[in-house]
Every structure is written in structure tokens, then in C-alpha cells.
Amino acid sequence: MPIKKWIFQYSIAFPILSALFSSVQYIKGQTVSYSVTFGLTWAFISIAIFATRRAYNFKQNIDCQLCNDINGKEAQRK
């Protein structure tokens, strides 16, 4: 499995998702502490679901166009 590549991608996605979820909750009128907790929790849940499914597809050798499109070079080879 390309673990290093996935860890790098998720380490970029986690703070972006956290900030997005947190800012939406803050704009909706929630407190800062609740917004940050909400953002961190749901960013982790989202990434965990996506990573689990991605690992399952990799192990089952299921072609995933979204996963392939993340890295343009791999998508062009197929």
C-alpha cells in the first residue's frame, strides 16, 4: 500500500477540513470551543471513513477513479 502518499494527503486534508467545519459552525453562531471540537471530530471521522474505504479498495484491487484522479500521473498511465 502507498502508505506514505496517503499519510501526506491526509495530513493536508485534515487541517483544511477542520478549518472548514469549524468556520461553518462558528458562522452559525456556536462558541469557538464547540466549533473547534466539532471541526476536529468531523474532520477525523470523514478522513477515517475515506481512508478505510480507500484501503479496502486497494486490498480488493477495485479501481477507484477518484483515488486515481488525486494523482494525475497515475491516472494518465491507465
mmCIF file of the N, C-alpha and C atoms, coordinates in Angstrom:
data_MODEL
# 
_entry.id   MODEL 
# 
loop_
_atom_site.group_PDB 
_atom_site.id 
_atom_site.type_symbol 
_atom_site.label_atom_id 
_atom_site.label_alt_id 
_atom_site.label_comp_id 
_atom_site.label_asym_id 
_atom_site.label_entity_id 
_atom_site.label_seq_id 
_atom_site.pdbx_PDB_ins_code 
_atom_site.Cartn_x 
_atom_site.Cartn_y 
_atom_site.Cartn_z 
_atom_site.occupancy 
_atom_site.B_iso_or_equiv 
_atom_site.pdbx_formal_charge 
_atom_site.auth_seq_id 
_atom_site.auth_comp_id 
_atom_site.auth_asym_id 
_atom_site.auth_atom_id 
_atom_site.pdbx_PDB_model_num 
ATOM 1   N N  . MET A 1 1  ? 0.834   -1.180 0.000   1.00 0.00 ? 1  MET A N  1 
ATOM 2   C CA . MET A 1 1  ? 0.000   0.000  0.000   1.00 0.00 ? 1  MET A CA 1 
ATOM 3   C C  . MET A 1 1  ? 0.880   1.247  0.000   1.00 0.00 ? 1  MET A C  1 
ATOM 4   N N  . PRO A 1 2  ? 0.462   2.251  -0.700  1.00 0.00 ? 2  PRO A N  1 
ATOM 5   C CA . PRO A 1 2  ? 1.217   3.514  -0.717  1.00 0.00 ? 2  PRO A CA 1 
ATOM 6   C C  . PRO A 1 2  ? 0.920   4.359  0.526   1.00 0.00 ? 2  PRO A C  1 
ATOM 7   N N  . ILE A 1 3  ? 1.317   3.850  1.667   1.00 0.00 ? 3  ILE A N  1 
ATOM 8   C CA . ILE A 1 3  ? 1.000   4.481  2.951   1.00 0.00 ? 3  ILE A CA 1 
ATOM 9   C C  . ILE A 1 3  ? 1.572   5.895  3.053   1.00 0.00 ? 3  ILE A C  1 
ATOM 10  N N  . LYS A 1 4  ? 2.812   6.084  2.626   1.00 0.00 ? 4  LYS A N  1 
ATOM 11  C CA . LYS A 1 4  ? 3.435   7.410  2.751   1.00 0.00 ? 4  LYS A CA 1 
ATOM 12  C C  . LYS A 1 4  ? 2.658   8.464  1.967   1.00 0.00 ? 4  LYS A C  1 
ATOM 13  N N  . LYS A 1 5  ? 2.222   8.101  0.775   1.00 0.00 ? 5  LYS A N  1 
ATOM 14  C CA . LYS A 1 5  ? 1.464   9.037  -0.059  1.00 0.00 ? 5  LYS A CA 1 
ATOM 15  C C  . LYS A 1 5  ? 0.132   9.383  0.604   1.00 0.00 ? 5  LYS A C  1 
ATOM 16  N N  . TRP A 1 6  ? -0.531  8.375  1.147   1.00 0.00 ? 6  TRP A N  1 
ATOM 17  C CA . TRP A 1 6  ? -1.825  8.611  1.779   1.00 0.00 ? 6  TRP A CA 1 
ATOM 18  C C  . TRP A 1 6  ? -1.678  9.447  3.040   1.00 0.00 ? 6  TRP A C  1 
ATOM 19  N N  . ILE A 1 7  ? -0.668  9.164  3.839   1.00 0.00 ? 7  ILE A N  1 
ATOM 20  C CA . ILE A 1 7  ? -0.449  9.953  5.058   1.00 0.00 ? 7  ILE A CA 1 
ATOM 21  C C  . ILE A 1 7  ? -0.198  11.414 4.699   1.00 0.00 ? 7  ILE A C  1 
ATOM 22  N N  . PHE A 1 8  ? 0.582   11.640 3.656   1.00 0.00 ? 8  PHE A N  1 
ATOM 23  C CA . PHE A 1 8  ? 0.842   13.013 3.213   1.00 0.00 ? 8  PHE A CA 1 
ATOM 24  C C  . PHE A 1 8  ? -0.459  13.694 2.776   1.00 0.00 ? 8  PHE A C  1 
ATOM 25  N N  . GLN A 1 9  ? -1.272  13.004 1.991   1.00 0.00 ? 9  GLN A N  1 
ATOM 26  C CA . GLN A 1 9  ? -2.526  13.584 1.516   1.00 0.00 ? 9  GLN A CA 1 
ATOM 27  C C  . GLN A 1 9  ? -3.485  13.881 2.671   1.00 0.00 ? 9  GLN A C  1 
ATOM 28  N N  . TYR A 1 10 ? -3.585  12.950 3.617   1.00 0.00 ? 10 TYR A N  1 
ATOM 29  C CA . TYR A 1 10 ? -4.497  13.153 4.738   1.00 0.00 ? 10 TYR A CA 1 
ATOM 30  C C  . TYR A 1 10 ? -3.978  14.199 5.709   1.00 0.00 ? 10 TYR A C  1 
ATOM 31  N N  . SER A 1 11 ? -2.655  14.352 5.793   1.00 0.00 ? 11 SER A N  1 
ATOM 32  C CA . SER A 1 11 ? -2.112  15.400 6.667   1.00 0.00 ? 11 SER A CA 1 
ATOM 33  C C  . SER A 1 11 ? -2.386  16.791 6.097   1.00 0.00 ? 11 SER A C  1 
ATOM 34  N N  . ILE A 1 12 ? -2.601  16.868 4.814   1.00 0.00 ? 12 ILE A N  1 
ATOM 35  C CA . ILE A 1 12 ? -3.010  18.135 4.195   1.00 0.00 ? 12 ILE A CA 1 
ATOM 36  C C  . ILE A 1 12 ? -4.524  18.323 4.332   1.00 0.00 ? 12 ILE A C  1 
ATOM 37  N N  . ALA A 1 13 ? -5.272  17.256 4.138   1.00 0.00 ? 13 ALA A N  1 
ATOM 38  C CA . ALA A 1 13 ? -6.732  17.345 4.163   1.00 0.00 ? 13 ALA A CA 1 
ATOM 39  C C  . ALA A 1 13 ? -7.281  17.607 5.560   1.00 0.00 ? 13 ALA A C  1 
ATOM 40  N N  . PHE A 1 14 ? -6.644  17.050 6.594   1.00 0.00 ? 14 PHE A N  1 
ATOM 41  C CA . PHE A 1 14 ? -7.183  17.174 7.953   1.00 0.00 ? 14 PHE A CA 1 
ATOM 42  C C  . PHE A 1 14 ? -7.308  18.623 8.418   1.00 0.00 ? 14 PHE A C  1 
ATOM 43  N N  . PRO A 1 15 ? -6.243  19.443 8.331   1.00 0.00 ? 15 PRO A N  1 
ATOM 44  C CA . PRO A 1 15 ? -6.416  20.831 8.791   1.00 0.00 ? 15 PRO A CA 1 
ATOM 45  C C  . PRO A 1 15 ? -7.386  21.636 7.924   1.00 0.00 ? 15 PRO A C  1 
ATOM 46  N N  . ILE A 1 16 ? -7.433  21.319 6.636   1.00 0.00 ? 16 ILE A N  1 
ATOM 47  C CA . ILE A 1 16 ? -8.365  22.035 5.759   1.00 0.00 ? 16 ILE A CA 1 
ATOM 48  C C  . ILE A 1 16 ? -9.804  21.709 6.143   1.00 0.00 ? 16 ILE A C  1 
ATOM 49  N N  . LEU A 1 17 ? -10.097 20.421 6.320   1.00 0.00 ? 17 LEU A N  1 
ATOM 50  C CA . LEU A 1 17 ? -11.447 20.027 6.721   1.00 0.00 ? 17 LEU A CA 1 
ATOM 51  C C  . LEU A 1 17 ? -11.798 20.557 8.109   1.00 0.00 ? 17 LEU A C  1 
ATOM 52  N N  . SER A 1 18 ? -10.843 20.499 9.025   1.00 0.00 ? 18 SER A N  1 
ATOM 53  C CA . SER A 1 18 ? -11.085 21.018 10.378  1.00 0.00 ? 18 SER A CA 1 
ATOM 54  C C  . SER A 1 18 ? -11.446 22.495 10.336  1.00 0.00 ? 18 SER A C  1 
ATOM 55  N N  . ALA A 1 19 ? -10.686 23.260 9.585   1.00 0.00 ? 19 ALA A N  1 
ATOM 56  C CA . ALA A 1 19 ? -10.953 24.696 9.476   1.00 0.00 ? 19 ALA A CA 1 
ATOM 57  C C  . ALA A 1 19 ? -12.305 24.956 8.819   1.00 0.00 ? 19 ALA A C  1 
ATOM 58  N N  . LEU A 1 20 ? -12.619 24.193 7.798   1.00 0.00 ? 20 LEU A N  1 
ATOM 59  C CA . LEU A 1 20 ? -13.891 24.365 7.104   1.00 0.00 ? 20 LEU A CA 1 
ATOM 60  C C  . LEU A 1 20 ? -15.067 24.059 8.027   1.00 0.00 ? 20 LEU A C  1 
ATOM 61  N N  . PHE A 1 21 ? -15.031 22.894 8.675   1.00 0.00 ? 21 PHE A N  1 
ATOM 62  C CA . PHE A 1 21 ? -16.124 22.524 9.580   1.00 0.00 ? 21 PHE A CA 1 
ATOM 63  C C  . PHE A 1 21 ? -16.229 23.489 10.760  1.00 0.00 ? 21 PHE A C  1 
ATOM 64  N N  . SER A 1 22 ? -15.093 23.888 11.304  1.00 0.00 ? 22 SER A N  1 
ATOM 65  C CA . SER A 1 22 ? -15.097 24.815 12.444  1.00 0.00 ? 22 SER A CA 1 
ATOM 66  C C  . SER A 1 22 ? -15.670 26.169 12.054  1.00 0.00 ? 22 SER A C  1 
ATOM 67  N N  . SER A 1 23 ? -15.249 26.680 10.913  1.00 0.00 ? 23 SER A N  1 
ATOM 68  C CA . SER A 1 23 ? -15.723 28.000 10.497  1.00 0.00 ? 23 SER A CA 1 
ATOM 69  C C  . SER A 1 23 ? -17.216 28.000 10.209  1.00 0.00 ? 23 SER A C  1 
ATOM 70  N N  . VAL A 1 24 ? -17.719 26.924 9.644   1.00 0.00 ? 24 VAL A N  1 
ATOM 71  C CA . VAL A 1 24 ? -19.160 26.847 9.385   1.00 0.00 ? 24 VAL A CA 1 
ATOM 72  C C  . VAL A 1 24 ? -19.936 26.880 10.699  1.00 0.00 ? 24 VAL A C  1 
ATOM 73  N N  . GLN A 1 25 ? -19.479 26.133 11.689  1.00 0.00 ? 25 GLN A N  1 
ATOM 74  C CA . GLN A 1 25 ? -20.164 26.132 12.981  1.00 0.00 ? 25 GLN A CA 1 
ATOM 75  C C  . GLN A 1 25 ? -20.067 27.497 13.663  1.00 0.00 ? 25 GLN A C  1 
ATOM 76  N N  . TYR A 1 26 ? -18.916 28.135 13.543  1.00 0.00 ? 26 TYR A N  1 
ATOM 77  C CA . TYR A 1 26 ? -18.747 29.462 14.154  1.00 0.00 ? 26 TYR A CA 1 
ATOM 78  C C  . TYR A 1 26 ? -19.658 30.486 13.479  1.00 0.00 ? 26 TYR A C  1 
ATOM 79  N N  . ILE A 1 27 ? -19.750 30.426 12.168  1.00 0.00 ? 27 ILE A N  1 
ATOM 80  C CA . ILE A 1 27 ? -20.626 31.341 11.430  1.00 0.00 ? 27 ILE A CA 1 
ATOM 81  C C  . ILE A 1 27 ? -22.090 31.102 11.801  1.00 0.00 ? 27 ILE A C  1 
ATOM 82  N N  . LYS A 1 28 ? -22.428 29.849 12.099  1.00 0.00 ? 28 LYS A N  1 
ATOM 83  C CA . LYS A 1 28 ? -23.796 29.524 12.509  1.00 0.00 ? 28 LYS A CA 1 
ATOM 84  C C  . LYS A 1 28 ? -24.117 30.014 13.914  1.00 0.00 ? 28 LYS A C  1 
ATOM 85  N N  . GLY A 1 29 ? -23.101 30.531 14.642  1.00 0.00 ? 29 GLY A N  1 
ATOM 86  C CA . GLY A 1 29 ? -23.359 31.124 15.945  1.00 0.00 ? 29 GLY A CA 1 
ATOM 87  C C  . GLY A 1 29 ? -22.911 30.296 17.134  1.00 0.00 ? 29 GLY A C  1 
ATOM 88  N N  . GLN A 1 30 ? -22.187 29.233 16.909  1.00 0.00 ? 30 GLN A N  1 
ATOM 89  C CA . GLN A 1 30 ? -21.691 28.404 18.014  1.00 0.00 ? 30 GLN A CA 1 
ATOM 90  C C  . GLN A 1 30 ? -20.465 29.060 18.652  1.00 0.00 ? 30 GLN A C  1 
ATOM 91  N N  . THR A 1 31 ? -20.119 28.607 19.849  1.00 0.00 ? 31 THR A N  1 
ATOM 92  C CA . THR A 1 31 ? -18.929 29.133 20.519  1.00 0.00 ? 31 THR A CA 1 
ATOM 93  C C  . THR A 1 31 ? -17.674 28.613 19.819  1.00 0.00 ? 31 THR A C  1 
ATOM 94  N N  . VAL A 1 32 ? -16.559 29.280 20.081  1.00 0.00 ? 32 VAL A N  1 
ATOM 95  C CA . VAL A 1 32 ? -15.299 28.893 19.442  1.00 0.00 ? 32 VAL A CA 1 
ATOM 96  C C  . VAL A 1 32 ? -14.878 27.496 19.881  1.00 0.00 ? 32 VAL A C  1 
ATOM 97  N N  . SER A 1 33 ? -14.984 27.207 21.172  1.00 0.00 ? 33 SER A N  1 
ATOM 98  C CA . SER A 1 33 ? -14.550 25.888 21.658  1.00 0.00 ? 33 SER A CA 1 
ATOM 99  C C  . SER A 1 33 ? -15.400 24.771 21.062  1.00 0.00 ? 33 SER A C  1 
ATOM 100 N N  . TYR A 1 34 ? -16.707 24.992 20.973  1.00 0.00 ? 34 TYR A N  1 
ATOM 101 C CA . TYR A 1 34 ? -17.575 23.990 20.354  1.00 0.00 ? 34 TYR A CA 1 
ATOM 102 C C  . TYR A 1 34 ? -17.244 23.838 18.873  1.00 0.00 ? 34 TYR A C  1 
ATOM 103 N N  . SER A 1 35 ? -17.016 24.958 18.198  1.00 0.00 ? 35 SER A N  1 
ATOM 104 C CA . SER A 1 35 ? -16.720 24.923 16.768  1.00 0.00 ? 35 SER A CA 1 
ATOM 105 C C  . SER A 1 35 ? -15.435 24.156 16.481  1.00 0.00 ? 35 SER A C  1 
ATOM 106 N N  . VAL A 1 36 ? -14.405 24.390 17.279  1.00 0.00 ? 36 VAL A N  1 
ATOM 107 C CA . VAL A 1 36 ? -13.127 23.697 17.073  1.00 0.00 ? 36 VAL A CA 1 
ATOM 108 C C  . VAL A 1 36 ? -13.280 22.207 17.354  1.00 0.00 ? 36 VAL A C  1 
ATOM 109 N N  . THR A 1 37 ? -13.966 21.875 18.437  1.00 0.00 ? 37 THR A N  1 
ATOM 110 C CA . THR A 1 37 ? -14.196 20.460 18.757  1.00 0.00 ? 37 THR A CA 1 
ATOM 111 C C  . THR A 1 37 ? -14.987 19.777 17.653  1.00 0.00 ? 37 THR A C  1 
ATOM 112 N N  . PHE A 1 38 ? -16.021 20.434 17.177  1.00 0.00 ? 38 PHE A N  1 
ATOM 113 C CA . PHE A 1 38 ? -16.837 19.900 16.092  1.00 0.00 ? 38 PHE A CA 1 
ATOM 114 C C  . PHE A 1 38 ? -15.991 19.693 14.842  1.00 0.00 ? 38 PHE A C  1 
ATOM 115 N N  . GLY A 1 39 ? -15.200 20.694 14.490  1.00 0.00 ? 39 GLY A N  1 
ATOM 116 C CA . GLY A 1 39 ? -14.370 20.608 13.293  1.00 0.00 ? 39 GLY A CA 1 
ATOM 117 C C  . GLY A 1 39 ? -13.359 19.485 13.362  1.00 0.00 ? 39 GLY A C  1 
ATOM 118 N N  . LEU A 1 40 ? -12.671 19.362 14.487  1.00 0.00 ? 40 LEU A N  1 
ATOM 119 C CA . LEU A 1 40 ? -11.679 18.291 14.643  1.00 0.00 ? 40 LEU A CA 1 
ATOM 120 C C  . LEU A 1 40 ? -12.330 16.913 14.607  1.00 0.00 ? 40 LEU A C  1 
ATOM 121 N N  . THR A 1 41 ? -13.458 16.785 15.283  1.00 0.00 ? 41 THR A N  1 
ATOM 122 C CA . THR A 1 41 ? -14.150 15.495 15.333  1.00 0.00 ? 41 THR A CA 1 
ATOM 123 C C  . THR A 1 41 ? -14.612 15.052 13.958  1.00 0.00 ? 41 THR A C  1 
ATOM 124 N N  . TRP A 1 42 ? -15.301 15.936 13.256  1.00 0.00 ? 42 TRP A N  1 
ATOM 125 C CA . TRP A 1 42 ? -15.859 15.542 11.967  1.00 0.00 ? 42 TRP A CA 1 
ATOM 126 C C  . TRP A 1 42 ? -14.804 15.449 10.870  1.00 0.00 ? 42 TRP A C  1 
ATOM 127 N N  . ALA A 1 43 ? -13.738 16.194 10.979  1.00 0.00 ? 43 ALA A N  1 
ATOM 128 C CA . ALA A 1 43 ? -12.635 16.022 10.028  1.00 0.00 ? 43 ALA A CA 1 
ATOM 129 C C  . ALA A 1 43 ? -12.011 14.646 10.211  1.00 0.00 ? 43 ALA A C  1 
ATOM 130 N N  . PHE A 1 44 ? -11.810 14.237 11.464  1.00 0.00 ? 44 PHE A N  1 
ATOM 131 C CA . PHE A 1 44 ? -11.251 12.913 11.738  1.00 0.00 ? 44 PHE A CA 1 
ATOM 132 C C  . PHE A 1 44 ? -12.181 11.813 11.238  1.00 0.00 ? 44 PHE A C  1 
ATOM 133 N N  . ILE A 1 45 ? -13.474 11.946 11.518  1.00 0.00 ? 45 ILE A N  1 
ATOM 134 C CA . ILE A 1 45 ? -14.440 10.935 11.072  1.00 0.00 ? 45 ILE A CA 1 
ATOM 135 C C  . ILE A 1 45 ? -14.464 10.845 9.551   1.00 0.00 ? 45 ILE A C  1 
ATOM 136 N N  . SER A 1 46 ? -14.492 11.984 8.873   1.00 0.00 ? 46 SER A N  1 
ATOM 137 C CA . SER A 1 46 ? -14.530 11.999 7.407   1.00 0.00 ? 46 SER A CA 1 
ATOM 138 C C  . SER A 1 46 ? -13.299 11.343 6.808   1.00 0.00 ? 46 SER A C  1 
ATOM 139 N N  . ILE A 1 47 ? -12.141 11.695 7.326   1.00 0.00 ? 47 ILE A N  1 
ATOM 140 C CA . ILE A 1 47 ? -10.902 11.132 6.799   1.00 0.00 ? 47 ILE A CA 1 
ATOM 141 C C  . ILE A 1 47 ? -10.809 9.647  7.124   1.00 0.00 ? 47 ILE A C  1 
ATOM 142 N N  . ALA A 1 48 ? -11.265 9.245  8.300   1.00 0.00 ? 48 ALA A N  1 
ATOM 143 C CA . ALA A 1 48 ? -11.224 7.826  8.664   1.00 0.00 ? 48 ALA A CA 1 
ATOM 144 C C  . ALA A 1 48 ? -12.097 6.991  7.737   1.00 0.00 ? 48 ALA A C  1 
ATOM 145 N N  . ILE A 1 49 ? -13.280 7.482  7.419   1.00 0.00 ? 49 ILE A N  1 
ATOM 146 C CA . ILE A 1 49 ? -14.169 6.759  6.507   1.00 0.00 ? 49 ILE A CA 1 
ATOM 147 C C  . ILE A 1 49 ? -13.543 6.671  5.122   1.00 0.00 ? 49 ILE A C  1 
ATOM 148 N N  . PHE A 1 50 ? -13.040 7.780  4.610   1.00 0.00 ? 50 PHE A N  1 
ATOM 149 C CA . PHE A 1 50 ? -12.442 7.784  3.281   1.00 0.00 ? 50 PHE A CA 1 
ATOM 150 C C  . PHE A 1 50 ? -11.205 6.890  3.235   1.00 0.00 ? 50 PHE A C  1 
ATOM 151 N N  . ALA A 1 51 ? -10.355 6.950  4.263   1.00 0.00 ? 51 ALA A N  1 
ATOM 152 C CA . ALA A 1 51 ? -9.128  6.150  4.285   1.00 0.00 ? 51 ALA A CA 1 
ATOM 153 C C  . ALA A 1 51 ? -9.439  4.662  4.391   1.00 0.00 ? 51 ALA A C  1 
ATOM 154 N N  . THR A 1 52 ? -10.429 4.315  5.198   1.00 0.00 ? 52 THR A N  1 
ATOM 155 C CA . THR A 1 52 ? -10.809 2.910  5.338   1.00 0.00 ? 52 THR A CA 1 
ATOM 156 C C  . THR A 1 52 ? -11.322 2.354  4.023   1.00 0.00 ? 52 THR A C  1 
ATOM 157 N N  . ARG A 1 53 ? -12.163 3.100  3.366   1.00 0.00 ? 53 ARG A N  1 
ATOM 158 C CA . ARG A 1 53 ? -12.698 2.643  2.078   1.00 0.00 ? 53 ARG A CA 1 
ATOM 159 C C  . ARG A 1 53 ? -11.600 2.577  1.020   1.00 0.00 ? 53 ARG A C  1 
ATOM 160 N N  . ARG A 1 54 ? -10.707 3.520  1.060   1.00 0.00 ? 54 ARG A N  1 
ATOM 161 C CA . ARG A 1 54 ? -9.605  3.539  0.102   1.00 0.00 ? 54 ARG A CA 1 
ATOM 162 C C  . ARG A 1 54 ? -8.681  2.335  0.310   1.00 0.00 ? 54 ARG A C  1 
ATOM 163 N N  . ALA A 1 55 ? -8.387  1.998  1.558   1.00 0.00 ? 55 ALA A N  1 
ATOM 164 C CA . ALA A 1 55 ? -7.555  0.829  1.857   1.00 0.00 ? 55 ALA A CA 1 
ATOM 165 C C  . ALA A 1 55 ? -8.267  -0.457 1.449   1.00 0.00 ? 55 ALA A C  1 
ATOM 166 N N  . TYR A 1 56 ? -9.573  -0.526 1.694   1.00 0.00 ? 56 TYR A N  1 
ATOM 167 C CA . TYR A 1 56 ? -10.348 -1.700 1.287   1.00 0.00 ? 56 TYR A CA 1 
ATOM 168 C C  . TYR A 1 56 ? -10.309 -1.868 -0.227  1.00 0.00 ? 56 TYR A C  1 
ATOM 169 N N  . ASN A 1 57 ? -10.533 -0.776 -0.962  1.00 0.00 ? 57 ASN A N  1 
ATOM 170 C CA . ASN A 1 57 ? -10.480 -0.846 -2.424  1.00 0.00 ? 57 ASN A CA 1 
ATOM 171 C C  . ASN A 1 57 ? -9.104  -1.263 -2.906  1.00 0.00 ? 57 ASN A C  1 
ATOM 172 N N  . PHE A 1 58 ? -8.066  -0.779 -2.254  1.00 0.00 ? 58 PHE A N  1 
ATOM 173 C CA . PHE A 1 58 ? -6.707  -1.138 -2.644  1.00 0.00 ? 58 PHE A CA 1 
ATOM 174 C C  . PHE A 1 58 ? -6.464  -2.627 -2.429  1.00 0.00 ? 58 PHE A C  1 
ATOM 175 N N  . LYS A 1 59 ? -6.886  -3.147 -1.282  1.00 0.00 ? 59 LYS A N  1 
ATOM 176 C CA . LYS A 1 59 ? -6.671  -4.568 -0.987  1.00 0.00 ? 59 LYS A CA 1 
ATOM 177 C C  . LYS A 1 59 ? -7.495  -5.474 -1.892  1.00 0.00 ? 59 LYS A C  1 
ATOM 178 N N  . GLN A 1 60 ? -8.686  -5.041 -2.267  1.00 0.00 ? 60 GLN A N  1 
ATOM 179 C CA . GLN A 1 60 ? -9.547  -5.835 -3.133  1.00 0.00 ? 60 GLN A CA 1 
ATOM 180 C C  . GLN A 1 60 ? -9.253  -5.606 -4.613  1.00 0.00 ? 60 GLN A C  1 
ATOM 181 N N  . ASN A 1 61 ? -8.311  -4.721 -4.899  1.00 0.00 ? 61 ASN A N  1 
ATOM 182 C CA . ASN A 1 61 ? -7.927  -4.371 -6.268  1.00 0.00 ? 61 ASN A CA 1 
ATOM 183 C C  . ASN A 1 61 ? -9.115  -3.808 -7.057  1.00 0.00 ? 61 ASN A C  1 
ATOM 184 N N  . ILE A 1 62 ? -9.902  -2.976 -6.395  1.00 0.00 ? 62 ILE A N  1 
ATOM 185 C CA . ILE A 1 62 ? -11.038 -2.306 -7.019  1.00 0.00 ? 62 ILE A CA 1 
ATOM 186 C C  . ILE A 1 62 ? -10.555 -0.963 -7.544  1.00 0.00 ? 62 ILE A C  1 
ATOM 187 N N  . ASP A 1 63 ? -10.839 -0.692 -8.806  1.00 0.00 ? 63 ASP A N  1 
ATOM 188 C CA . ASP A 1 63 ? -10.405 0.562  -9.406  1.00 0.00 ? 63 ASP A CA 1 
ATOM 189 C C  . ASP A 1 63 ? -11.246 1.712  -8.859  1.00 0.00 ? 63 ASP A C  1 
ATOM 190 N N  . CYS A 1 64 ? -10.572 2.743  -8.408  1.00 0.00 ? 64 CYS A N  1 
ATOM 191 C CA . CYS A 1 64 ? -11.234 3.914  -7.834  1.00 0.00 ? 64 CYS A CA 1 
ATOM 192 C C  . CYS A 1 64 ? -10.807 5.136  -8.644  1.00 0.00 ? 64 CYS A C  1 
ATOM 193 N N  . GLN A 1 65 ? -11.695 5.667  -9.450  1.00 0.00 ? 65 GLN A N  1 
ATOM 194 C CA . GLN A 1 65 ? -11.342 6.803  -10.294 1.00 0.00 ? 65 GLN A CA 1 
ATOM 195 C C  . GLN A 1 65 ? -11.016 8.039  -9.472  1.00 0.00 ? 65 GLN A C  1 
ATOM 196 N N  . LEU A 1 66 ? -11.726 8.258  -8.379  1.00 0.00 ? 66 LEU A N  1 
ATOM 197 C CA . LEU A 1 66 ? -11.429 9.406  -7.522  1.00 0.00 ? 66 LEU A CA 1 
ATOM 198 C C  . LEU A 1 66 ? -10.020 9.291  -6.955  1.00 0.00 ? 66 LEU A C  1 
ATOM 199 N N  . CYS A 1 67 ? -9.669  8.094  -6.485  1.00 0.00 ? 67 CYS A N  1 
ATOM 200 C CA . CYS A 1 67 ? -8.328  7.889  -5.928  1.00 0.00 ? 67 CYS A CA 1 
ATOM 201 C C  . CYS A 1 67 ? -7.266  8.089  -7.003  1.00 0.00 ? 67 CYS A C  1 
ATOM 202 N N  . ASN A 1 68 ? -7.551  7.644  -8.205  1.00 0.00 ? 68 ASN A N  1 
ATOM 203 C CA . ASN A 1 68 ? -6.592  7.789  -9.292  1.00 0.00 ? 68 ASN A CA 1 
ATOM 204 C C  . ASN A 1 68 ? -6.467  9.236  -9.745  1.00 0.00 ? 68 ASN A C  1 
ATOM 205 N N  . ASP A 1 69 ? -7.549  9.988  -9.677  1.00 0.00 ? 69 ASP A N  1 
ATOM 206 C CA . ASP A 1 69 ? -7.513  11.383 -10.111 1.00 0.00 ? 69 ASP A CA 1 
ATOM 207 C C  . ASP A 1 69 ? -6.759  12.276 -9.141  1.00 0.00 ? 69 ASP A C  1 
ATOM 208 N N  . ILE A 1 70 ? -6.601  11.829 -7.906  1.00 0.00 ? 70 ILE A N  1 
ATOM 209 C CA . ILE A 1 70 ? -5.867  12.629 -6.932  1.00 0.00 ? 70 ILE A CA 1 
ATOM 210 C C  . ILE A 1 70 ? -4.430  12.814 -7.383  1.00 0.00 ? 70 ILE A C  1 
ATOM 211 N N  . ASN A 1 71 ? -3.873  11.790 -7.966  1.00 0.00 ? 71 ASN A N  1 
ATOM 212 C CA . ASN A 1 71 ? -2.521  11.878 -8.508  1.00 0.00 ? 71 ASN A CA 1 
ATOM 213 C C  . ASN A 1 71 ? -2.639  11.762 -10.025 1.00 0.00 ? 71 ASN A C  1 
ATOM 214 N N  . GLY A 1 72 ? -2.507  12.858 -10.735 1.00 0.00 ? 72 GLY A N  1 
ATOM 215 C CA . GLY A 1 72 ? -2.712  12.907 -12.179 1.00 0.00 ? 72 GLY A CA 1 
ATOM 216 C C  . GLY A 1 72 ? -1.817  11.985 -12.973 1.00 0.00 ? 72 GLY A C  1 
ATOM 217 N N  . LYS A 1 73 ? -0.606  11.756 -12.519 1.00 0.00 ? 73 LYS A N  1 
ATOM 218 C CA . LYS A 1 73 ? 0.317   10.894 -13.252 1.00 0.00 ? 73 LYS A CA 1 
ATOM 219 C C  . LYS A 1 73 ? -0.179  9.461  -13.290 1.00 0.00 ? 73 LYS A C  1 
ATOM 220 N N  . GLU A 1 74 ? -0.720  8.978  -12.193 1.00 0.00 ? 74 GLU A N  1 
ATOM 221 C CA . GLU A 1 74 ? -1.230  7.609  -12.161 1.00 0.00 ? 74 GLU A CA 1 
ATOM 222 C C  . GLU A 1 74 ? -2.451  7.471  -13.057 1.00 0.00 ? 74 GLU A C  1 
ATOM 223 N N  . ALA A 1 75 ? -3.283  8.491  -13.099 1.00 0.00 ? 75 ALA A N  1 
ATOM 224 C CA . ALA A 1 75 ? -4.485  8.435  -13.918 1.00 0.00 ? 75 ALA A CA 1 
ATOM 225 C C  . ALA A 1 75 ? -4.140  8.421  -15.399 1.00 0.00 ? 75 ALA A C  1 
ATOM 226 N N  . GLN A 1 76 ? -3.066  9.092  -15.782 1.00 0.00 ? 76 GLN A N  1 
ATOM 227 C CA . GLN A 1 76 ? -2.676  9.136  -17.185 1.00 0.00 ? 76 GLN A CA 1 
ATOM 228 C C  . GLN A 1 76 ? -2.095  7.815  -17.653 1.00 0.00 ? 76 GLN A C  1 
ATOM 229 N N  . ARG A 1 77 ? -1.488  7.046  -16.765 1.00 0.00 ? 77 ARG A N  1 
ATOM 230 C CA . ARG A 1 77 ? -0.891  5.771  -17.133 1.00 0.00 ? 77 ARG A CA 1 
ATOM 231 C C  . ARG A 1 77 ? -1.930  4.722  -17.468 1.00 0.00 ? 77 ARG A C  1 
ATOM 232 N N  . LYS A 1 78 ? -3.127  4.844  -16.915 1.00 0.00 ? 78 LYS A N  1 
ATOM 233 C CA . LYS A 1 78 ? -4.146  3.798  -17.116 1.00 0.00 ? 78 LYS A CA 1 
ATOM 234 C C  . LYS A 1 78 ? -4.918  3.999  -18.379 1.00 0.00 ? 78 LYS A C  1 
# 
